Amino acid sequence: MQAHDQTDPAPDLAPDTADPLARERAHLTASRAALRAMRADAEALDIRDVTANWVNAAVLERQIDDRIKALADLAHTPLFFGRLDYLHAPGADQAEGADGEQFYIGRRHVHDADGDPMVIDWRAPVSQPFYRASKKDPMDIALRRRFGYTGGDLTAYEDEHLSDPAEDERASRLLQREIERPRVGPMRDIVATIQPEQDEIVRSGLGGSVCVQGGPGTGKTAVGLHRVAYLLYAHRERLARTGTLVIGPNASFLHYIEQVLPALGELEVKQATVDDLVAHVEVRGTDDTAAALVKGDARMAEVLRRAVRSHVTLPTEPVMVVRGSRRWRVPAYELEEIVRELLARDIRYGAARDALPQRVAHAVLVRMEQAGEAPDDRVQDAVARNPAVKAAVKAIWPPIDPAKLVLRLLSDAEFLAEHAEGVLDADEQKALLWTKPPRSVKSAKWSAADAVLIDEAHDLVSRTPSLGHVVLDEAQDLSPMQYRAVGRRCTTGSATVLGDLAQGTTPWATRSWAEALGHLGKADAVVEELTAGFRVPREVIAYASRLLPAIAPGLTEVASVRESPGSLAVREVADLDAACLEACTESLRREGSIGLIAADARVPALAQALTAAGVTYLSPGEETTPDTRLTLVPASLAKGLEYDYVVLDEPAAVVDGEPDERTGLRRLYVALTRAVSGLIVVHAAPLPEQLA
């Protein structure tokens, strides 16, 4: 492997110079000019003569606006990051000796005025060898070139002659540098550093669902986001109709990742938390652990199903329909047959309720035909709207308000006992009931788990619309009922599930992916495991992995590819606040972002110490800048975030802040694995014995 570095950008040089770096810079300059021309062409489009009406004009105008935004030239984002020199033209018969072609690989496609490609989208099939080719399988690649950038300036390149048996296969220095590049601001894409095992997941098809088990630093979140970008490239029309959604654990996390897809040219992907999805009521209350465990249990779905169906009353009186001078009678036994048949079909409550008046009307039409009349569909619709039929339907199959139904289940012990019999025991039912039932839906202090129950009830009444693809990140923390809430939003689509069983920090944390995928409705999903770590230094992940036997026995330890001597320091101190302040000051002398992570209860004291010392800091979700690079992070919000340097305050307090030791150790595992370049652990109390 040959590396060529020139950190000081050279002056403009002619493209035909003998200096390869100058030629590549010339191609970059020409590509940026071509991109600007593509954007100018889009801005100059005149749609006045090609749209039939204002609706078409509005749709087309929005599409053009999106196209213009996608063609933005981001000054500090490299337009291309690699080059492939094929031995033969892709798709050509190699026996014919077709000359190879050269392709520049980047974040989006760029073509010149003649339509010839200057940069190929990283998602195109011809780009795949950039991520997959190796000495063992060169994939018809003679040369793979990686580019290094400083800001937006091309400053280095590195060559791999994959088809040359004389050249040894070595780790890429530019690849390592890109992985280790300091992190200031929101999460960035990894499109230049995707590894072969990650690329296989990214490019897996839309038809199947994928579950990615990945330890800290394996890039599972980035893989999920890049998979969305790839699917939108490969199946754009279909996903444009059905929609795509990324679900994260909290707003801070979503803010952290929100720039990744736009940087790849994808602007239309929605983001939400599970709480956002089920926001049918305002959440103002909290549950104790016992109540939350029962409310999150999948058995609650059966309790709710029984409660919904209990509203159906079998008819005991006939229906008499008066039309003109004639009366038509449908007897109670026939109405009962209709109702039982609808119940047996087990369709949604609202759909069955809508079907009932038509079924009754059909029974009336049969009698009309038997009497010699010839009624049509309009007559049937009129009969279905007849006051007598409407009154019967209301009595037999009354409308249901899902929130009122859940309110009654949580307030009325007899109603709950009737529908939880054989499903929940007495203690579980007691845990569910409110000690002081609210008067109404609006006055109730609903919890997040209650909102999920209401969402389940909504789906029992009327079908939840399905999206084409859903990405679910940090999935290990979801309850079975939350999995069901996500699953019904991709019943006709597919899902990418991302998580780490070792990082589950809720009392209902996922025990196995097979169980979770069953609740999600994707039992046939393929489970992939990422075990190569690219973010966390080897010394840090090895230290954190001492906790694995206690928190996730049997789980494969992450093997970091990055050795960084001196990246871990464990300091026993007398004055905790002063030592944390000193460690933060020390870290701020280095380049990159710094996270001070502490047990939630310790955050106010640390905030006061930082303020007294004149050290400015941010809260999770606020964007770091070159001037403000320190974020004070409660341990409960650390999941999914990453910083160049982490100062971890008092590990024992992190463990003690959780309801049980296993959850506390998992929270500590999360906090220990947020560092990209270095970790300083500061403690006054003894460390948990698992770390000793």
VOTI-659328 format. One record per residue (C-alpha): chain; residue in one letter; x, y, z. Coordinates in Angstrom, 2 decimals, padded with zeros to 5 digits. Layout:
N
chain_resn_u_v_w
A_A_X_Y_Z
...
END
This chain:
692
chain_resn_u_v_w
A_M_000.00_000.00_000.00
A_Q_001.35_003.37_-001.00
A_A_000.48_006.57_000.90
A_H_001.01_010.10_-000.32
A_D_000.44_013.06_001.97
A_Q_000.62_016.79_001.44
A_T_-001.00_018.68_004.27
A_D_-000.44_022.10_002.74
A_P_-002.76_022.52_-000.25
A_A_-000.85_023.24_-003.44
A_P_-001.70_026.15_-005.74
A_D_-003.93_025.51_-008.75
A_L_-002.14_023.21_-011.17
A_A_-003.00_022.05_-014.66
A_P_-004.77_018.70_-014.88
A_D_-002.07_017.22_-017.08
A_T_000.74_017.79_-014.56
A_A_002.83_014.81_-013.50
A_D_001.79_015.34_-009.87
A_P_-001.01_012.78_-009.14
A_L_-002.27_014.79_-006.16
A_A_-002.60_017.86_-008.36
A_R_-004.56_015.84_-010.93
A_E_-006.94_014.62_-008.23
A_R_-007.40_018.16_-006.95
A_A_-008.16_019.28_-010.49
A_H_-010.81_016.57_-010.75
A_L_-012.27_017.73_-007.43
A_T_-012.42_021.32_-008.68
A_A_-014.08_020.21_-011.94
A_S_-016.55_018.00_-010.04
A_R_-017.56_020.85_-007.76
A_A_-018.11_023.06_-010.80
A_A_-020.24_020.32_-012.40
A_L_-022.29_020.01_-009.21
A_R_-022.89_023.76_-009.18
A_A_-024.01_023.54_-012.82
A_M_-026.42_020.69_-011.96
A_R_-027.91_022.81_-009.19
A_A_-028.16_025.85_-011.46
A_D_-029.99_023.73_-014.05
A_A_-032.47_022.62_-011.39
A_E_-032.99_026.19_-010.20
A_A_-033.61_027.34_-013.79
A_L_-036.36_024.79_-014.51
A_D_-039.60_026.43_-015.73
A_I_-042.64_024.27_-014.95
A_R_-045.35_026.68_-016.08
A_D_-046.00_024.91_-019.40
A_V_-045.75_021.29_-018.16
A_T_-048.26_021.18_-015.31
A_A_-051.97_020.59_-015.89
A_N_-053.21_022.17_-012.65
A_W_-052.06_023.82_-009.45
A_V_-051.86_020.49_-007.59
A_N_-049.42_019.05_-010.11
A_A_-047.50_022.32_-010.06
A_A_-047.19_022.26_-006.25
A_V_-046.00_018.64_-006.22
A_L_-043.46_019.23_-008.98
A_E_-042.26_022.45_-007.36
A_R_-041.63_020.62_-004.09
A_Q_-039.74_017.87_-005.90
A_I_-037.56_020.46_-007.61
A_D_-036.91_022.22_-004.28
A_D_-035.83_018.89_-002.76
A_R_-033.58_018.28_-005.75
A_I_-031.96_021.70_-005.32
A_K_-031.35_021.05_-001.61
A_A_-029.87_017.62_-002.36
A_L_-027.42_019.21_-004.83
A_A_-025.96_021.56_-002.24
A_D_-022.15_021.57_-002.22
A_L_-021.12_021.28_001.42
A_A_-017.78_023.08_001.62
A_H_-016.26_020.93_004.38
A_T_-017.70_017.63_003.16
A_P_-015.53_015.80_000.58
A_L_-017.35_015.40_-002.73
A_F_-015.57_012.09_-003.32
A_F_-013.47_009.97_-000.99
A_G_-012.27_007.14_-003.19
A_R_-011.42_005.94_-006.67
A_L_-011.71_002.53_-008.31
A_D_-009.69_001.50_-011.34
A_Y_-011.32_-001.55_-012.91
A_L_-009.26_-004.08_-014.88
A_H_-012.17_-004.43_-017.32
A_A_-015.26_-002.41_-018.07
A_P_-017.94_-003.40_-015.48
A_G_-020.34_-005.88_-017.05
A_A_-018.04_-006.58_-020.00
A_D_-016.81_-010.05_-020.93
A_Q_-013.30_-010.17_-019.49
A_A_-012.20_-012.54_-022.26
A_E_-012.78_-009.74_-024.74
A_G_-010.05_-007.70_-023.08
A_A_-012.25_-004.64_-022.63
A_D_-010.32_-001.71_-021.22
A_G_-010.96_-000.95_-017.58
A_E_-012.70_002.19_-016.36
A_Q_-011.99_004.65_-013.57
A_F_-014.69_005.75_-011.14
A_Y_-014.60_008.33_-008.35
A_I_-016.78_007.25_-005.41
A_G_-018.64_009.90_-003.40
A_R_-021.74_010.82_-001.44
A_R_-023.84_011.60_-004.52
A_H_-023.78_011.32_-008.29
A_V_-022.23_014.19_-010.27
A_H_-022.14_014.39_-014.06
A_D_-020.66_016.84_-016.54
A_A_-022.46_018.83_-019.24
A_D_-022.49_015.79_-021.55
A_G_-024.02_013.55_-018.89
A_D_-020.82_011.58_-018.27
A_P_-020.28_010.66_-014.59
A_M_-017.60_012.54_-012.68
A_V_-018.54_011.11_-009.26
A_I_-020.47_007.87_-008.71
A_D_-022.94_007.53_-005.84
A_W_-021.51_005.22_-003.15
A_R_-024.73_003.19_-003.30
A_A_-024.42_002.30_-006.99
A_P_-023.50_-001.33_-007.79
A_V_-020.26_-000.21_-009.47
A_S_-019.16_001.33_-006.13
A_Q_-019.54_-001.88_-004.13
A_P_-015.93_-003.09_-004.59
A_F_-014.72_000.03_-002.80
A_Y_-016.08_-001.58_000.39
A_R_-015.83_-005.29_-000.40
A_A_-012.78_-005.88_-002.60
A_S_-009.73_-007.53_-001.01
A_K_-006.53_-009.30_-001.99
A_K_-008.38_-012.61_-001.79
A_D_-011.25_-011.32_-003.90
A_P_-010.18_-008.22_-005.88
A_M_-013.56_-008.06_-007.68
A_D_-011.79_-007.04_-010.92
A_I_-010.22_-003.99_-009.25
A_A_-006.66_-003.09_-010.20
A_L_-006.39_-000.07_-007.91
A_R_-008.37_001.24_-004.94
A_R_-007.43_004.78_-003.98
A_R_-008.54_006.49_-000.77
A_F_-008.37_010.25_-000.35
A_G_-007.55_012.25_002.75
A_Y_-008.97_015.71_003.39
A_T_-008.31_018.62_005.70
A_G_-011.57_020.55_005.83
A_G_-012.69_020.55_002.23
A_D_-009.17_020.39_000.77
A_L_-007.80_017.17_-000.69
A_T_-004.41_016.67_001.00
A_A_-003.48_012.99_000.63
A_Y_-004.16_009.75_-001.15
A_E_-003.38_006.11_-000.51
A_D_-003.27_003.29_-003.08
A_E_-003.99_-000.43_-002.83
A_H_-003.02_-002.53_-005.86
A_L_-005.47_-005.33_-005.23
A_S_-004.51_-007.35_-008.30
A_D_-000.78_-007.15_-007.61
A_P_000.32_-010.29_-005.72
A_A_003.63_-008.68_-004.84
A_E_002.01_-005.96_-002.70
A_D_001.24_-006.85_000.91
A_E_-002.21_-006.19_002.35
A_R_-001.95_-003.61_005.15
A_A_-004.30_-001.55_007.23
A_S_-005.22_001.77_005.67
A_R_-003.64_004.75_007.44
A_L_-006.17_007.17_005.91
A_L_-009.02_004.91_006.98
A_Q_-007.68_004.88_010.52
A_R_-007.24_008.65_010.47
A_E_-010.83_009.19_009.30
A_I_-012.19_006.91_012.04
A_E_-010.16_008.75_014.69
A_R_-010.90_012.25_013.36
A_P_-012.05_014.47_016.29
A_R_-015.79_014.77_016.77
A_V_-017.18_018.27_017.09
A_G_-020.83_018.82_016.26
A_P_-023.48_016.21_015.44
A_M_-022.85_012.62_014.32
A_R_-021.34_012.38_010.85
A_D_-021.71_009.71_008.20
A_I_-019.23_006.82_007.85
A_V_-019.67_006.50_004.11
A_A_-015.90_006.68_003.54
A_T_-015.10_004.04_006.17
A_I_-017.83_001.38_005.82
A_Q_-016.30_-002.04_006.43
A_P_-017.16_-005.22_004.45
A_E_-019.30_-006.77_007.20
A_Q_-021.13_-003.46_007.62
A_D_-021.61_-003.09_003.86
A_E_-023.34_-006.48_003.67
A_I_-025.97_-005.24_006.11
A_V_-026.26_-001.81_004.45
A_R_-026.97_-003.37_001.04
A_S_-029.34_-006.13_002.18
A_G_-032.67_-006.05_000.36
A_L_-035.85_-004.19_001.24
A_G_-037.99_-007.31_001.37
A_G_-036.49_-008.74_004.55
A_S_-035.99_-007.35_008.04
A_V_-032.58_-007.26_009.70
A_C_-031.60_-007.18_013.37
A_V_-028.08_-005.94_014.17
A_Q_-026.56_-006.89_017.51
A_G_-023.53_-004.67_017.95
A_G_-021.42_-003.76_020.93
A_P_-020.09_-000.24_021.57
A_G_-018.14_001.24_018.69
A_T_-019.17_-001.34_016.09
A_G_-021.07_001.31_014.11
A_K_-024.54_-000.22_014.30
A_T_-026.33_003.16_014.37
A_A_-024.37_004.37_011.36
A_V_-025.05_001.08_009.58
A_G_-028.78_001.51_010.15
A_L_-028.78_005.07_008.82
A_H_-026.69_004.14_005.78
A_R_-029.03_001.22_005.13
A_V_-031.91_003.72_004.94
A_A_-029.92_005.81_002.47
A_Y_-029.16_002.73_000.38
A_L_-032.79_001.53_000.36
A_L_-033.97_004.99_-000.70
A_Y_-031.49_004.84_-003.58
A_A_-032.44_001.31_-004.66
A_H_-036.23_001.54_-004.04
A_R_-036.92_005.27_-004.18
A_E_-040.36_005.18_-005.83
A_R_-041.73_002.50_-003.53
A_L_-040.46_004.14_-000.34
A_A_-041.60_007.56_-001.57
A_R_-045.15_006.13_-001.51
A_T_-044.93_004.16_001.73
A_G_-042.57_006.30_003.82
A_T_-039.50_005.69_005.97
A_L_-039.03_006.33_009.69
A_V_-036.05_006.32_012.06
A_I_-036.96_005.70_015.72
A_G_-034.49_006.66_018.46
A_P_-034.55_006.48_022.27
A_N_-034.87_010.20_023.00
A_A_-034.84_013.68_021.44
A_S_-031.15_014.26_022.29
A_F_-030.16_011.16_020.35
A_L_-032.30_012.13_017.35
A_H_-030.75_015.59_017.33
A_Y_-027.30_014.01_017.42
A_I_-027.95_011.83_014.33
A_E_-030.21_014.18_012.36
A_Q_-027.52_015.45_009.96
A_V_-026.31_012.04_008.75
A_L_-028.99_011.39_006.12
A_P_-029.09_014.99_004.78
A_A_-025.31_014.77_004.30
A_L_-026.00_011.75_002.07
A_G_-028.61_013.69_000.10
A_E_-031.68_012.16_001.81
A_L_-033.99_014.87_003.17
A_E_-037.38_013.17_003.55
A_V_-036.76_010.56_006.26
A_K_-038.81_011.25_009.38
A_Q_-037.44_010.77_012.89
A_A_-039.35_010.07_016.11
A_T_-039.20_008.41_019.51
A_V_-041.60_005.65_020.51
A_D_-043.30_008.20_022.77
A_D_-043.89_010.41_019.72
A_L_-045.57_007.52_017.89
A_V_-048.08_006.83_020.65
A_A_-048.83_010.43_021.67
A_H_-052.62_010.04_021.78
A_V_-052.70_011.60_025.26
A_E_-050.49_014.01_027.17
A_V_-048.00_012.14_029.37
A_R_-047.74_013.77_032.79
A_G_-047.30_010.84_035.14
A_T_-044.83_008.06_035.89
A_D_-045.18_004.43_036.93
A_D_-043.39_002.54_039.64
A_T_-041.35_-000.42_038.40
A_A_-044.02_-003.02_039.22
A_A_-046.73_-001.18_037.27
A_A_-044.43_-000.42_034.34
A_L_-043.41_-004.07_034.05
A_V_-047.01_-005.26_033.85
A_K_-048.11_-002.48_031.48
A_G_-045.19_-003.29_029.19
A_D_-045.86_-007.04_029.19
A_A_-047.18_-008.51_025.93
A_R_-050.02_-010.18_027.87
A_M_-051.65_-006.75_028.11
A_A_-052.52_-007.08_024.42
A_E_-054.85_-009.98_025.24
A_V_-056.41_-008.08_028.16
A_L_-057.11_-005.15_025.87
A_R_-058.48_-007.41_023.12
A_R_-060.93_-008.98_025.56
A_A_-061.94_-005.56_026.88
A_V_-062.63_-004.26_023.39
A_R_-064.67_-007.29_022.32
A_S_-066.67_-007.16_025.55
A_H_-068.48_-004.11_024.19
A_V_-070.30_-006.30_021.65
A_T_-073.74_-007.38_022.89
A_L_-075.54_-010.23_021.15
A_P_-078.98_-009.03_019.95
A_T_-082.18_-010.20_021.64
A_E_-084.66_-008.10_019.66
A_P_-085.46_-008.10_015.92
A_V_-084.85_-005.10_013.64
A_M_-087.93_-003.64_011.89
A_V_-087.16_-001.53_008.83
A_V_-089.97_000.63_007.43
A_R_-089.76_001.64_003.75
A_G_-092.81_003.32_002.35
A_S_-095.85_001.15_003.13
A_R_-093.78_-001.99_003.67
A_R_-092.11_-003.31_006.80
A_W_-089.21_-005.68_006.75
A_R_-088.27_-007.71_009.82
A_V_-084.89_-009.28_010.53
A_P_-085.30_-011.66_013.51
A_A_-082.96_-011.66_016.51
A_Y_-081.53_-015.13_015.73
A_E_-080.44_-013.97_012.26
A_L_-078.89_-010.80_013.70
A_E_-077.03_-012.99_016.19
A_E_-075.66_-015.14_013.35
A_I_-074.38_-011.99_011.61
A_V_-072.73_-010.73_014.80
A_R_-071.14_-014.10_015.62
A_E_-069.79_-014.39_012.09
A_L_-068.17_-010.95_012.35
A_L_-066.69_-011.84_015.74
A_A_-065.33_-015.13_014.35
A_R_-063.51_-013.27_011.56
A_D_-061.57_-011.41_014.28
A_I_-061.31_-008.26_012.19
A_R_-060.77_-004.92_013.85
A_Y_-063.57_-003.63_016.01
A_G_-064.18_-000.52_013.91
A_A_-064.12_-002.42_010.59
A_A_-066.65_-004.93_011.92
A_R_-068.83_-002.12_013.23
A_D_-068.77_-000.51_009.79
A_A_-069.68_-003.83_008.16
A_L_-072.61_-004.61_010.48
A_P_-075.18_-002.15_009.02
A_Q_-074.41_-003.39_005.51
A_R_-074.90_-007.00_006.63
A_V_-078.25_-006.12_008.20
A_A_-079.24_-004.19_005.08
A_H_-078.32_-007.19_002.93
A_A_-080.65_-009.38_005.03
A_V_-083.45_-006.87_004.34
A_L_-082.68_-006.87_000.59
A_V_-082.94_-010.66_000.49
A_R_-086.46_-010.34_001.86
A_M_-087.30_-007.65_-000.69
A_E_-086.12_-009.87_-003.54
A_Q_-088.12_-012.78_-002.16
A_A_-091.17_-010.49_-002.24
A_G_-090.59_-009.75_-005.93
A_E_-088.82_-006.38_-005.65
A_A_-085.56_-005.60_-007.45
A_P_-083.51_-003.43_-005.10
A_D_-080.03_-002.17_-006.11
A_D_-076.95_-001.02_-004.20
A_R_-078.46_002.40_-003.56
A_V_-081.38_000.75_-001.76
A_Q_-078.95_-001.29_000.36
A_D_-077.04_001.86_001.34
A_A_-080.31_003.59_002.21
A_V_-081.38_000.66_004.40
A_A_-077.97_000.66_006.13
A_R_-078.61_004.30_007.07
A_N_-082.16_003.61_008.28
A_P_-082.73_004.87_011.86
A_A_-083.79_001.41_013.05
A_V_-080.63_-000.20_011.67
A_K_-078.42_002.57_013.10
A_A_-080.06_002.18_016.52
A_A_-079.53_-001.58_016.45
A_V_-075.87_-001.21_015.47
A_K_-075.30_001.29_018.28
A_A_-076.82_-001.11_020.80
A_I_-075.03_-004.21_019.49
A_W_-071.66_-002.75_018.50
A_P_-071.23_000.65_020.20
A_P_-068.33_003.00_019.34
A_I_-065.25_002.81_021.56
A_D_-062.93_005.57_022.75
A_P_-059.55_003.82_023.26
A_A_-058.41_006.22_025.99
A_K_-061.66_005.78_027.92
A_L_-061.30_002.01_027.61
A_V_-057.79_002.07_029.13
A_L_-058.97_004.51_031.79
A_R_-061.68_002.06_032.82
A_L_-059.24_-000.88_032.91
A_L_-056.88_001.03_035.20
A_S_-059.67_002.40_037.41
A_D_-062.32_-000.34_037.66
A_A_-061.06_-003.41_039.55
A_E_-064.05_-005.56_038.50
A_F_-063.74_-004.63_034.82
A_L_-059.99_-005.38_034.91
A_A_-060.48_-008.68_036.76
A_E_-063.10_-009.80_034.23
A_H_-060.77_-009.35_031.27
A_A_-057.47_-010.25_032.95
A_E_-058.72_-013.56_034.32
A_G_-056.22_-016.30_033.53
A_V_-053.82_-013.74_032.05
A_L_-052.67_-011.60_035.00
A_D_-052.55_-012.74_038.62
A_A_-054.03_-010.77_041.49
A_D_-050.79_-008.97_042.37
A_E_-050.27_-007.92_038.76
A_Q_-053.83_-006.59_038.55
A_K_-053.30_-004.68_041.79
A_A_-050.10_-003.13_040.38
A_L_-052.09_-001.82_037.40
A_L_-054.90_-000.11_039.28
A_W_-054.73_003.58_040.12
A_T_-055.00_004.27_043.85
A_K_-057.06_007.38_043.11
A_P_-058.87_007.00_039.76
A_P_-059.13_010.21_037.71
A_R_-062.50_011.58_036.67
A_S_-061.80_011.81_032.97
A_V_-059.30_011.17_030.19
A_K_-058.15_014.80_030.28
A_S_-057.57_014.92_034.03
A_A_-055.68_011.60_034.12
A_K_-051.93_011.71_034.70
A_W_-051.07_009.26_031.97
A_S_-047.67_007.56_031.98
A_A_-045.58_006.66_028.91
A_A_-046.63_003.01_029.35
A_D_-050.32_004.04_029.47
A_A_-049.92_005.81_026.13
A_V_-048.63_002.57_024.61
A_L_-051.71_000.73_025.93
A_I_-053.96_003.38_024.37
A_D_-052.09_002.94_021.09
A_E_-052.74_-000.81_021.22
A_A_-056.43_-000.12_021.83
A_H_-056.48_002.29_018.89
A_D_-055.13_-000.46_016.66
A_L_-057.73_-002.92_017.92
A_V_-060.40_-000.44_016.82
A_S_-058.87_000.69_013.52
A_R_-055.73_-000.38_011.66
A_T_-052.55_001.64_012.16
A_P_-051.09_002.76_008.78
A_S_-047.92_000.87_007.79
A_L_-044.70_002.40_006.49
A_G_-042.35_000.93_003.93
A_H_-039.33_000.74_006.24
A_V_-038.65_001.47_009.90
A_V_-035.26_001.73_011.61
A_L_-035.44_001.07_015.36
A_D_-032.30_002.07_017.26
A_E_-031.36_001.25_020.87
A_A_-034.06_-001.38_020.64
A_Q_-032.84_-003.37_023.63
A_D_-034.60_-000.93_026.00
A_L_-038.12_-001.41_024.63
A_S_-040.87_-003.30_026.40
A_P_-042.83_-005.99_024.52
A_M_-045.78_-003.59_024.17
A_Q_-043.49_-000.92_022.74
A_Y_-042.18_-003.44_020.21
A_R_-045.79_-004.11_019.22
A_A_-046.37_-000.35_018.78
A_V_-043.40_-000.13_016.42
A_G_-044.27_-003.37_014.66
A_R_-047.75_-002.27_013.65
A_R_-046.17_000.68_011.85
A_C_-044.31_-001.66_009.51
A_T_-046.73_-004.59_009.17
A_T_-046.55_-004.43_005.38
A_G_-042.98_-003.10_005.30
A_S_-039.61_-004.15_006.67
A_A_-037.49_-003.13_009.64
A_T_-033.88_-002.62_010.65
A_V_-033.51_-003.29_014.38
A_L_-030.33_-002.04_016.07
A_G_-029.20_-002.68_019.61
A_D_-026.89_-004.26_022.14
A_L_-028.28_-006.65_024.75
A_A_-025.47_-005.63_027.12
A_Q_-026.67_-002.01_027.09
A_G_-030.27_-002.70_028.17
A_T_-030.95_-000.39_031.11
A_T_-034.70_-000.68_031.67
A_P_-036.30_-003.20_034.04
A_W_-037.99_-004.75_030.97
A_A_-034.83_-004.75_028.81
A_T_-034.75_-007.29_025.98
A_R_-033.51_-010.73_027.00
A_S_-033.13_-012.15_023.49
A_W_-033.52_-010.84_019.96
A_A_-035.70_-013.80_018.99
A_E_-038.23_-012.81_021.65
A_A_-038.08_-009.13_020.70
A_L_-038.51_-009.82_016.98
A_G_-041.55_-011.98_017.76
A_H_-043.20_-009.04_019.56
A_L_-042.25_-006.80_016.64
A_G_-043.99_-009.15_014.21
A_K_-040.72_-009.85_012.38
A_A_-039.83_-013.30_013.71
A_D_-038.21_-014.18_010.37
A_A_-035.73_-011.28_010.54
A_V_-032.06_-012.14_010.01
A_V_-029.92_-011.47_013.09
A_E_-026.43_-010.15_012.30
A_E_-023.72_-009.55_014.89
A_L_-021.05_-006.86_014.58
A_T_-018.06_-007.70_016.77
A_A_-015.30_-005.53_015.27
A_G_-015.01_-002.22_017.10
A_F_-013.84_000.86_015.22
A_R_-014.65_003.65_017.65
A_V_-013.65_002.68_021.19
A_P_-009.89_002.11_021.80
A_R_-008.88_-001.46_022.64
A_E_-007.77_-000.56_026.19
A_V_-011.09_001.13_026.98
A_I_-013.37_-001.59_025.56
A_A_-011.33_-004.29_027.32
A_Y_-011.80_-002.46_030.63
A_A_-015.56_-002.06_030.09
A_S_-015.88_-005.69_028.96
A_R_-014.97_-006.85_032.47
A_L_-018.66_-006.17_033.19
A_L_-020.01_-008.49_030.47
A_P_-020.10_-011.73_032.52
A_A_-022.37_-009.96_035.00
A_I_-024.61_-008.07_032.57
A_A_-024.79_-010.24_029.42
A_P_-023.21_-013.67_029.93
A_G_-022.41_-015.38_026.64
A_L_-022.35_-012.19_024.59
A_T_-019.29_-011.84_022.34
A_E_-016.82_-009.24_023.52
A_V_-016.11_-006.44_021.03
A_A_-012.63_-006.76_019.51
A_S_-011.42_-003.23_018.84
A_V_-009.16_-002.71_015.83
A_R_-007.70_000.42_017.44
A_E_-004.82_000.15_019.87
A_S_-004.21_003.46_021.66
A_P_-001.68_003.28_024.51
A_G_-002.51_005.72_027.30
A_S_-006.17_005.99_026.29
A_L_-007.37_004.77_029.73
A_A_-006.68_006.33_033.12
A_V_-008.34_005.28_036.39
A_R_-007.79_007.73_039.24
A_E_-008.72_007.32_042.89
A_V_-009.14_010.79_044.45
A_A_-010.20_012.49_047.66
A_D_-012.00_015.55_046.21
A_L_-014.29_014.27_043.46
A_D_-015.52_017.61_042.10
A_A_-012.02_019.09_041.93
A_A_-010.61_015.95_040.28
A_C_-013.37_015.92_037.64
A_L_-012.74_019.59_036.91
A_E_-009.02_018.91_036.54
A_A_-009.67_015.95_034.21
A_C_-012.00_018.06_032.05
A_T_-009.44_020.87_031.84
A_E_-006.79_018.32_030.85
A_S_-009.05_016.88_028.13
A_L_-009.92_020.34_026.79
A_R_-006.25_020.87_025.95
A_R_-006.70_018.21_023.28
A_E_-008.61_018.47_020.02
A_G_-012.20_017.25_019.86
A_S_-015.32_016.90_021.99
A_I_-015.39_016.07_025.71
A_G_-018.18_014.38_027.64
A_L_-018.35_014.56_031.42
A_I_-020.63_011.64_032.32
A_A_-022.01_011.24_035.83
A_A_-024.84_009.64_037.74
A_D_-027.97_011.77_037.36
A_A_-027.88_012.70_041.06
A_R_-024.30_014.01_040.72
A_V_-025.03_016.33_037.76
A_P_-026.18_019.42_039.79
A_A_-023.02_019.40_041.93
A_L_-020.78_019.05_038.87
A_A_-022.69_021.79_037.05
A_Q_-022.12_024.10_040.00
A_A_-018.39_023.24_040.09
A_L_-017.98_023.89_036.35
A_T_-019.83_027.22_036.59
A_A_-017.77_028.32_039.61
A_A_-014.58_027.54_037.68
A_G_-015.79_029.49_034.64
A_V_-015.91_026.41_032.40
A_T_-018.74_026.60_029.85
A_Y_-020.58_023.39_029.09
A_L_-023.52_022.07_027.09
A_S_-026.41_019.70_027.78
A_P_-026.94_016.52_025.71
A_G_-028.49_017.37_022.37
A_E_-026.89_020.81_022.19
A_E_-024.39_021.03_019.36
A_T_-020.72_021.35_020.27
A_T_-018.68_024.11_018.66
A_P_-014.94_024.82_018.49
A_D_-015.42_027.23_021.41
A_T_-017.65_025.03_023.58
A_R_-016.63_021.39_023.43
A_L_-017.60_020.08_026.88
A_T_-020.97_018.40_027.46
A_L_-022.25_017.48_030.93
A_V_-024.11_014.20_030.43
A_P_-026.41_012.46_032.93
A_A_-025.68_008.75_032.70
A_S_-029.33_008.09_031.83
A_L_-028.90_010.07_028.57
A_A_-025.45_008.82_027.51
A_K_-026.65_005.93_025.38
A_G_-025.93_006.35_021.67
A_L_-023.75_009.44_022.15
A_E_-019.99_009.59_021.62
A_Y_-017.18_011.99_022.49
A_D_-013.49_012.12_021.66
A_Y_-012.63_012.19_025.36
A_V_-014.79_011.12_028.29
A_V_-014.40_011.89_031.98
A_L_-016.49_009.42_033.99
A_D_-017.41_010.57_037.48
A_E_-017.81_008.02_040.31
A_P_-018.75_004.65_038.71
A_A_-020.27_003.40_041.98
A_A_-022.78_006.28_041.93
A_V_-023.80_005.34_038.38
A_V_-024.52_001.78_039.53
A_D_-026.30_002.89_042.70
A_G_-028.55_005.24_040.70
A_E_-030.44_002.29_039.20
A_P_-033.08_000.10_040.90
A_D_-030.93_-003.06_040.79
A_E_-027.25_-003.93_040.39
A_R_-027.53_-005.57_036.96
A_T_-029.23_-002.51_035.47
A_G_-026.70_-000.27_037.22
A_L_-023.76_-002.23_035.80
A_R_-025.31_-002.02_032.34
A_R_-025.65_001.74_032.74
A_L_-021.99_001.85_033.75
A_Y_-021.04_-000.23_030.68
A_V_-022.75_002.35_028.48
A_A_-020.95_005.24_030.20
A_L_-017.55_003.54_029.93
A_T_-017.87_003.03_026.18
A_R_-018.67_006.56_024.94
A_A_-015.01_007.55_024.34
A_V_-013.36_007.58_020.91
A_S_-009.84_008.59_021.92
A_G_-009.49_008.56_025.70
A_L_-011.28_007.80_028.98
A_I_-010.48_009.11_032.46
A_V_-012.34_007.38_035.31
A_V_-012.41_009.43_038.53
A_H_-013.61_007.83_041.76
A_A_-013.58_008.42_045.50
A_A_-015.70_005.42_046.48
A_P_-014.45_001.88_045.76
A_L_-015.01_000.73_042.19
A_P_-017.63_-002.00_041.56
A_E_-015.95_-005.34_042.20
A_Q_-016.49_-006.40_038.57
A_L_-014.02_-003.67_037.49
A_A_-011.41_-004.46_040.12
END
